[in-house]
């Protein structure tokens, strides 16, 4: 349950924000159904607040705590004892942590932008108030599930610093929040991730075809595609025919099969529809592996894309690669159709699926990319 307070008397929004030790913008955004007339709040008004703020509510003359169902975040206790984002995520773990995150940070908004083949929701989280709109996504490919873990850890650290008015790697998070609206889709391919981590789902109508595509092996750790054997990052209508012709699989497969036509798969469609609705200023798709950042497409990328990727490269040590022989990908399509900066970031180095033991190193190198995407 969300942390809810009640005002004991009329109070100005500024005074309440100071009392709770949180910026008033986060109070407003946590209560979008409330009208704060002339920045005053009437007595007996119930408000949602970020969970961190309940530390200052004991014996308050202004407000009282209406519920206290969430564990408190004391300064000597790490936040990860409440929201532990340093772990492998299947879809079930992700949905539970998203629900917890929304109770802790009620200014974050959730939207189901589509459903997978098996009906699992594809979730977008949004936060921020800026005109600059940045989109990030992960786990397009099933065996690249560690991208979801890294993304959730970025988000958790960013939100924690935001409500405490702390800096994140030297950057003022409130300024980032005011300047940028962040769209965050941590798991594009929930069916595929669950297949890699948990095996074939019980009573699935796809059981027989999955084993056939996987050569009757029980080991699905190398699976990249969605549950129907379609590579979601080969599904976009930009020179799709080239990929269709040259890809080795000519039928559904654990990897690389682009489908029978562009945008046949619900997961790929969900991301395409989201981009069309939101008109993002830049997009970042996180994959593994290689410690490279792909940023050009047929020289249709704008000049600013190069300035941004130079900052990514400086902060991460990853190599910026402008030209690669690739078509039909999410980033390819975005750069081609919108002429805006788009990036495919290959996190980590090794062989997919990367072992979770690489988490700390990947996070250390890549968190600057997350932040630079917001401030550049």
Secondary structure by P-SEA (a helix, b strand, c coil): ccbbbbbcccccaaaaaaaacccaaaaaaaccccccccccccccbbbbccccccccccccccccccccccccccccccccccccccccccaaaaaaaaaaaaaacccbbbbccccccccccbbbbbbbbccbbbbbcccccccccaaaaaaaaaaaaaaaaaaaccccccccaaaaaacbbbbbbccccaaaaaaacccccccccaaaaaaaaaccccccccccccccccccccccccaaaaaaaccccccccccccccccccccaaaaaaaaaaaaccccbbbbbbbcccbbbcccccccccaaaaaaaaaaaaccbbbbccccccccaaaaaaaacccbbbbcccccccccccccaaaaaaaacaaaaaaaacc
